[in-house]
Amino acid sequence: MNLSLTLYFLRHGETIYSETGAYCGEVDAELTPEGAQMAEAFAQAYRSIPWTAAYVSPTKRTIATAKPLCEAVGLEMQLRDGLKEIRYGKWEDKTMDFVKEHYWDDYIHWLAQPAWNPPTGGETSVEISSRASTIITEIQQKYATGNVLVVSHKCSF
């Protein structure tokens, strides 16, 4: 019997942005066929765990990643804005080369201290951490024990 709370953090499956390396925060990208296969493989590998809840960023890519497991075990997704990816501002849908060429100073400051320096017109790591931590606190307050899946993005955790 599990007498503790266990959180499982899962990043969404592959998108076209995973392949191109362009910045994808608020862009609501779909999973690639490979990304969908990743989600199915996760569901197959982890379906035997007695899941308590699933908290999911409300984007197409995270919902599609969580869906196979949630359907297999009968979990309803709890969608939370606090789990969304970083807002990249003017860097959205742009390549790193484009950002370096057009926003060099902001880019260098962001690399050096992302906690306090956002992408141009975007949000800082401190802001991301603040909104994501409220979801973790919510989970901890609601569930003293059990297994909770959190499906999000690379910058959310």
Phi and psi in degrees as a GROMACS rama.xvg file:
@    title "Ramachandran Plot"
@    xaxis  label "Phi"
@    yaxis  label "Psi"
@TYPE xy
-86.7493  116.435  ASN-2
-106.754  20.9298  LEU-3
-136.145  165.952  SER-4
-93.4888  127.784  LEU-5
-118.567  124.944  THR-6
-101.872  132.633  LEU-7
-110.731  118.524  TYR-8
-100.195  125.364  PHE-9
-127.76  125.032  LEU-10
-82.3576  146.312  ARG-11
-56.8927  160.328  HIS-12
-70.8088  177.64  GLY-13
-62.2746  140.198  GLU-14
-122.159  174.368  THR-15
-61.0233  -29.3736  ILE-16
-70.3525  -27.6742  TYR-17
-62.2627  -33.8794  SER-18
-81.5673  -41.3446  GLU-19
-85.4271  -25.259  THR-20
81.6965  5.06875  GLY-21
-71.0363  155.562  ALA-22
-74.1268  128.014  TYR-23
-136.454  93.9367  CYS-24
-108.785  -74.6665  GLY-25
-83.4602  -11.8571  GLU-26
-63.9545  127.375  VAL-27
-93.3954  75.8778  ASP-28
-78.2141  146.867  ALA-29
-84.189  161.842  GLU-30
-72.7049  147.357  LEU-31
-75.4329  169.421  THR-32
-55.4097  -37.4619  PRO-33
-65.669  -38.4369  GLU-34
-63.6945  -39.3774  GLY-35
-65.3011  -37.4516  ALA-36
-65.2663  -37.9256  GLN-37
-60.1555  -43.9026  MET-38
-63.825  -42.4062  ALA-39
-63.8865  -42.3197  GLU-40
-63.6987  -40.158  ALA-41
-61.5584  -46.015  PHE-42
-59.0114  -43.6654  ALA-43
-64.0014  -41.7694  GLN-44
-72.794  -28.991  ALA-45
-116.21  7.63263  TYR-46
-67.2762  -22.4333  ARG-47
-78.848  -11.0854  SER-48
-72.1108  138.209  ILE-49
-77.1919  92.3899  PRO-50
-75.6866  141.589  TRP-51
-99.4348  -40.8493  THR-52
-162.214  163.425  ALA-53
-135.525  119.146  ALA-54
-106.21  129.996  TYR-55
-137.473  137.465  VAL-56
-63.381  139.564  SER-57
-83.134  50.0052  PRO-58
-114.613  158.232  THR-59
-56.4265  -42.5411  LYS-60
-69.7548  -35.6263  ARG-61
-78.3296  -38.4864  THR-62
-62.3006  -44.0963  ILE-63
-65.9681  -28.6301  ALA-64
-73.6791  -40.6204  THR-65
-78.4676  -27.2317  ALA-66
-55.3954  -47.5114  LYS-67
-58.3573  -43.1903  PRO-68
-68.6749  -45.9739  LEU-69
-59.3785  -41.9217  CYS-70
-67.7013  -38.9398  GLU-71
-65.6824  -33.8258  ALA-72
-110.942  1.41522  VAL-73
75.9072  34.0568  GLY-74
-96.5232  139.643  LEU-75
-90.3992  131.7  GLU-76
-71.3458  135.411  MET-77
-100.826  101.95  GLN-78
-81.174  131.731  LEU-79
-136.079  123.877  ARG-80
-60.5155  -30.7689  ASP-81
-61.491  -15.2038  GLY-82
-94.6871  2.34179  LEU-83
-63.1606  159.27  LYS-84
-67.531  163.333  GLU-85
-53.9799  143.834  ILE-86
-87.0139  112.098  ARG-87
-84.2095  -2.5449  TYR-88
60.3517  -127.383  GLY-89
-69.7532  -9.03052  LYS-90
-86.0807  -12.1788  TRP-91
-52.0071  131.52  GLU-92
66.8704  15.8853  ASP-93
-109.85  150.75  LYS-94
-78.6028  163.229  THR-95
-61.4584  -39.3275  MET-96
-60.9219  -41.4715  ASP-97
-63.0293  -45.7757  PHE-98
-62.0942  -44.2828  VAL-99
-60.5041  -39.3917  LYS-100
-71.0619  -40.3398  GLU-101
-99.6117  -21.4228  HIS-102
-134.811  41.509  TYR-103
-52.7138  -51.733  TRP-104
-61.0972  -45.9339  ASP-105
-63.1576  -38.8836  ASP-106
-62.6876  -47.1917  TYR-107
-63.9541  -42.6308  ILE-108
-63.9971  -40.3481  HIS-109
-63.5904  -43.4103  TRP-110
-63.0938  -39.8476  LEU-111
-73.0408  -41.7868  ALA-112
-146.582  75.8699  GLN-113
-66.0916  -20.0031  PRO-114
-60.8674  -35.3378  ALA-115
-116.869  -10.5665  TRP-116
-119.799  109.921  ASN-117
-83.4758  162.451  PRO-118
-57.9651  155.633  PRO-119
-52.5963  112.783  THR-120
76.3718  10.402  GLY-121
-105.337  -152.026  GLY-122
-123.541  155.458  GLU-123
-82.6826  166.417  THR-124
-64.3595  -33.527  SER-125
-62.2704  -43.0078  VAL-126
-64.1975  -42.0076  GLU-127
-62.4875  -48.3188  ILE-128
-59.6978  -40.2231  SER-129
-62.0615  -47.6805  SER-130
-72.8062  -34.8665  ARG-131
-71.1182  -36.9099  ALA-132
-66.0917  -26.7038  SER-133
-65.1941  -31.1865  THR-134
-72.1822  -41.4865  ILE-135
-62.602  -42.1802  ILE-136
-61.3465  -42.4986  THR-137
-58.2002  -45.8744  GLU-138
-62.1105  -46.5556  ILE-139
-63.2914  -33.7472  GLN-140
-75.7781  -30.3401  GLN-141
-85.2298  -33.4748  LYS-142
-125.403  115.073  TYR-143
-80.5769  -29.6403  ALA-144
-137.345  168.476  THR-145
114.93  -177.034  GLY-146
-118.261  118.745  ASN-147
-119.435  127.262  VAL-148
-91.3285  133.497  LEU-149
-122.032  114.516  VAL-150
-108.308  120.291  VAL-151
-148.176  -142.609  SER-152
-130.297  169.436  HIS-153
-66.1002  -32.7081  LYS-154
-87.7521  -10.0371  CYS-155
-76.5771  -27.0531  SER-156
